Amino acid sequence: MVKATFTGERRMKDLTINPEAIDPDDPDMLSDFVLAAVNDALEKVDKATEETMGKYTKGLPGMLLTRLR
């Protein structure tokens, strides 16, 4: 019903609301849809960032500890 699109920098670039999601008798429902869409999109950004950065930081903490000793 609601789709939020974010950049990798966590900035919203689009918000699409299906007209069927707009119920004048229940504005809280639309609010819930928007919150769910935004949270879902941010979670996807975080997951994609973690997957991308994971290949560059894999093993890094252990390697640092070894070098510090």
Number of C-alpha atoms within 10 A of each C-alpha: 13 19 16 19 18 16 12 13 10 13 11 14 9 11 13 12 15 10 9 9 16 15 11 9 7 10 11 12 14 19 14 12 16 20 14 15 19 19 13 15 19 21 13 14 19 15 12 13 13 13 11 11 11 12 9 10 10 10 10 11 9 10 10 10 9 9 7 7 5
